[in-house]
Amino acid sequence: MFEALEEADGKFAFPTIAAIAKMRPELVKEIIEQGHEVASHGFNHVRYPTLSPKGREEDFALSLQTFKKLGIKIEGFRSPYDNYTPDMPAMLEKYNLVWDGGFGYQPEHREKTLFFQVDLNGTPSKLTYIPLNIWSDDLMIDRKGMGPQAVTMTLKKTVLEASTKGGVIMFDLHPIRMGQPEYVVCLREVIEYAHGLGAWCPTPSEAVKYWKSHNRWKSDSSFCLLLTGDIDNWVFSDYLRRVLWKRQM
């Protein structure tokens, strides 16, 4: 993925489970060294609506503490499974993050074309929310059985539509699938195609900060393409260890 992204001049954000980052800190640090972004995906890969409000905040806060100990600055978040509760925007607001990339997957936000704020008792949130496109890798590959060519065509078609609106489009493309040799080429082709349409492809933090300061895209790009992909585990043995670890907590 790093090679494909570098060749196509694109950046990527990896919302990562902190318990997994703790197991393989050298791999998470390599993401930063390569110029990409690491975001929080919680400490455990658990559906937040199944936890109490206190439990949700404890899991999220522990993820931030873990990354801080690893020397990694966290500015973004995506909840596991894109599952949110109505009280979560107020919780996230307390932690001075820059962006959230999962709340925007809710049906009422999916079709938005620009960053947005959430109303918090009559006050717009400081945290910026990013609409998340429905075309994820698990939908395309696992549920619809698409091969590389179909994935590329679907993403290109969606990018083309986004380019006509001049806003922002974000995809969730998990490395566990898109990092496979037969699919990683899709990333390069889609980024190159987007550049041809006038896109800027930075990290979410770069995009949000620039837009808030300039109210336009960098280099007067016509639209912004944001590529993200959650890291829930590195290899299958990590998944098993994570489950056992959770049971012992």
C-alpha positions as CSV (number, residue, x, y, z in Angstrom):
1,M,0.0,0.0,0.0
2,F,2.8,2.4,0.9
3,E,4.4,1.9,-2.5
4,A,1.1,2.3,-4.4
5,L,0.3,5.5,-2.5
6,E,3.7,7.0,-3.0
7,E,3.6,6.3,-6.7
8,A,0.2,7.9,-7.0
9,D,0.9,10.8,-4.6
10,G,-1.8,10.0,-2.2
11,K,-2.1,9.9,1.6
12,F,-4.0,7.5,3.8
13,A,-5.4,7.4,7.3
14,F,-5.5,4.2,9.3
15,P,-8.0,4.3,12.3
16,T,-6.3,1.6,14.4
17,I,-7.4,-0.4,17.4
18,A,-5.1,0.7,20.2
19,A,-4.8,-2.8,21.7
20,I,-3.5,-3.9,18.3
21,A,-1.2,-0.9,18.1
22,K,0.2,-1.8,21.5
23,M,1.0,-5.3,20.2
24,R,2.9,-4.0,17.1
25,P,4.1,-0.5,17.8
26,E,6.8,-0.6,15.2
27,L,4.2,-1.1,12.4
28,V,2.1,1.8,13.6
29,K,5.1,4.1,13.8
30,E,6.0,3.1,10.3
31,I,2.7,4.5,9.1
32,I,3.7,7.9,10.5
33,E,7.2,7.7,9.1
34,Q,5.7,7.1,5.6
35,G,3.7,10.3,5.9
36,H,0.3,8.9,6.6
37,E,-2.0,9.3,9.6
38,V,-3.0,7.1,12.5
39,A,-6.4,7.7,14.1
40,S,-8.1,6.1,17.0
41,H,-10.5,3.2,16.4
42,G,-11.1,2.6,20.1
43,F,-9.1,0.4,22.4
44,N,-11.0,-2.8,21.8
45,H,-13.0,-3.6,18.7
46,V,-16.3,-3.5,20.4
47,R,-19.7,-2.1,19.4
48,Y,-20.0,1.1,21.4
49,P,-23.8,1.0,21.7
50,T,-23.4,-2.2,23.7
51,L,-21.4,-0.4,26.3
52,S,-22.7,2.0,29.0
53,P,-21.8,5.7,28.5
54,K,-19.0,5.3,31.1
55,G,-17.8,2.2,29.3
56,R,-17.7,4.0,25.9
57,E,-15.7,6.8,27.3
58,E,-13.3,4.6,29.2
59,D,-12.5,2.6,26.0
60,F,-12.0,5.7,24.0
61,A,-9.9,7.5,26.6
62,L,-7.7,4.3,27.0
63,S,-7.1,4.3,23.3
64,L,-5.8,7.9,23.4
65,Q,-3.6,7.1,26.4
66,T,-2.2,4.1,24.7
67,F,-1.2,6.0,21.5
68,K,0.2,8.8,23.6
69,K,2.5,6.3,25.4
70,L,3.6,5.1,21.9
71,G,4.5,8.7,21.0
72,I,1.7,9.0,18.4
73,K,-0.5,12.1,18.2
74,I,-4.1,11.3,17.5
75,E,-6.3,13.8,15.8
76,G,-9.0,11.6,14.3
77,F,-11.5,8.9,15.3
78,R,-13.8,6.3,13.8
79,S,-15.9,4.1,16.0
80,P,-15.7,0.3,15.5
81,Y,-18.3,-0.9,13.0
82,D,-19.3,2.8,12.4
83,N,-21.6,2.4,15.4
84,Y,-22.4,5.6,17.4
85,T,-24.9,6.6,20.0
86,P,-26.6,10.0,20.2
87,D,-24.4,11.1,23.2
88,M,-21.1,10.3,21.5
89,P,-20.5,13.7,19.8
90,A,-20.6,15.3,23.3
91,M,-18.2,12.8,24.6
92,L,-15.8,13.3,21.6
93,E,-15.9,17.0,22.0
94,K,-14.1,16.9,25.3
95,Y,-10.9,15.4,23.8
96,N,-9.9,18.2,21.3
97,L,-9.8,16.0,18.2
98,V,-9.8,17.4,14.7
99,W,-12.1,15.0,12.8
100,D,-14.4,12.0,13.0
101,G,-14.8,9.7,10.1
102,G,-17.6,7.3,11.1
103,F,-20.5,9.3,12.4
104,G,-20.9,10.6,8.8
105,Y,-21.8,7.0,7.7
106,Q,-25.3,7.4,9.2
107,P,-27.9,7.6,6.4
108,E,-28.7,11.2,7.0
109,H,-25.1,12.3,6.5
110,R,-23.8,9.8,3.9
111,E,-24.8,12.0,0.9
112,K,-23.3,15.2,2.2
113,T,-20.5,16.7,0.1
114,L,-18.7,18.9,2.7
115,F,-17.4,18.7,6.2
116,F,-20.1,19.3,8.8
117,Q,-20.5,20.1,12.5
118,V,-22.9,18.5,15.0
119,D,-25.3,20.6,17.1
120,L,-24.4,20.4,20.8
121,N,-27.2,22.1,22.7
122,G,-27.4,24.9,20.3
123,T,-23.6,25.2,19.7
124,P,-21.8,23.8,16.6
125,S,-19.2,21.2,17.5
126,K,-15.5,22.1,17.3
127,L,-14.9,18.6,16.0
128,T,-15.3,18.3,12.3
129,Y,-17.3,15.4,10.9
130,I,-16.7,13.8,7.5
131,P,-19.3,12.1,5.4
132,L,-18.4,8.5,4.8
133,N,-19.2,6.9,1.4
134,I,-21.1,3.7,1.3
135,W,-18.7,1.9,-1.0
136,S,-16.3,0.2,1.4
137,D,-14.1,-2.7,0.6
138,D,-16.1,-5.1,2.7
139,L,-19.3,-4.1,0.8
140,M,-17.6,-4.5,-2.6
141,I,-15.4,-7.5,-2.0
142,D,-17.0,-9.6,0.8
143,R,-20.7,-8.9,0.2
144,K,-20.9,-8.2,-3.5
145,G,-18.0,-10.5,-4.6
146,M,-16.3,-7.8,-6.7
147,G,-12.9,-8.5,-8.3
148,P,-10.2,-5.9,-8.7
149,Q,-11.5,-4.5,-12.0
150,A,-15.0,-4.1,-10.6
151,V,-13.7,-2.4,-7.4
152,T,-11.7,0.0,-9.5
153,M,-14.6,0.8,-11.8
154,T,-17.0,1.3,-8.8
155,L,-14.6,3.7,-7.0
156,K,-13.8,5.6,-10.2
157,K,-17.5,6.1,-10.9
158,T,-18.1,7.4,-7.4
159,V,-15.1,9.7,-7.6
160,L,-16.2,11.1,-10.9
161,E,-19.6,11.9,-9.4
162,A,-17.9,13.6,-6.4
163,S,-15.7,15.7,-8.6
164,T,-18.7,17.4,-10.1
165,K,-19.8,18.6,-6.7
166,G,-16.5,20.2,-5.6
167,G,-16.6,18.8,-2.1
168,V,-15.0,16.0,-0.2
169,I,-15.4,12.2,-0.5
170,M,-14.1,9.7,2.0
171,F,-13.8,5.9,1.5
172,D,-13.2,3.2,4.1
173,L,-10.9,0.7,2.5
174,H,-9.5,-1.8,5.0
175,P,-5.8,-2.7,4.5
176,I,-6.6,-6.4,5.2
177,R,-8.3,-6.5,1.8
178,M,-7.0,-3.5,-0.2
179,G,-3.4,-4.4,0.8
180,Q,-3.6,-7.7,-1.0
181,P,-1.5,-7.7,-4.2
182,E,-4.6,-8.2,-6.5
183,Y,-6.4,-5.2,-4.9
184,V,-3.6,-2.7,-4.1
185,V,-3.4,-1.7,-7.7
186,C,-7.0,-0.4,-7.4
187,L,-5.7,2.3,-5.0
188,R,-3.1,3.6,-7.4
189,E,-5.5,3.6,-10.3
190,V,-8.2,5.4,-8.4
191,I,-5.9,8.1,-7.0
192,E,-4.3,8.7,-10.4
193,Y,-7.8,9.0,-11.9
194,A,-8.9,11.4,-9.2
195,H,-5.8,13.6,-9.7
196,G,-6.7,13.7,-13.4
197,L,-10.0,15.2,-12.3
198,G,-8.3,17.8,-10.2
199,A,-8.4,16.1,-6.7
200,W,-6.3,16.7,-3.7
201,C,-5.6,13.5,-1.7
202,P,-4.2,14.4,1.7
203,T,-4.7,12.9,5.2
204,P,-8.0,13.9,6.9
205,S,-6.3,16.1,9.4
206,E,-4.5,18.0,6.7
207,A,-7.7,18.4,4.7
208,V,-9.8,19.6,7.7
209,K,-7.2,22.1,8.9
210,Y,-6.6,23.5,5.5
211,W,-10.3,23.9,4.7
212,K,-11.0,25.6,8.1
213,S,-8.2,28.1,7.4
214,H,-8.7,28.8,3.7
215,N,-12.3,27.6,2.9
216,R,-11.0,26.0,-0.2
217,W,-8.8,23.0,-1.2
218,K,-5.0,23.2,-1.4
219,S,-3.6,24.4,-4.8
220,D,-7.2,25.3,-5.7
221,S,-8.0,21.6,-6.3
222,S,-11.5,21.0,-7.5
223,F,-12.4,18.5,-4.8
224,C,-10.8,16.4,-2.0
225,L,-10.4,12.6,-1.9
226,L,-9.8,11.1,1.5
227,L,-8.7,7.4,1.8
228,T,-9.0,5.6,5.1
229,G,-8.9,2.1,6.2
230,D,-9.4,0.6,9.7
231,I,-6.8,-1.7,11.2
232,D,-8.6,-4.2,13.5
233,N,-5.8,-6.7,13.6
234,W,-2.5,-7.3,11.9
235,V,-2.7,-11.1,11.4
236,F,-5.3,-13.7,12.5
237,S,-3.2,-14.6,15.6
238,D,-3.6,-11.0,16.8
239,Y,-7.3,-11.3,16.6
240,L,-7.2,-14.4,18.8
241,R,-4.9,-12.7,21.3
242,R,-7.2,-9.6,21.3
243,V,-10.3,-11.8,22.1
244,L,-8.4,-13.6,24.9
245,W,-7.0,-10.3,26.2
246,K,-10.5,-8.8,26.3
247,R,-11.8,-11.7,28.3
248,Q,-9.1,-11.3,30.9
249,M,-9.8,-7.5,31.4
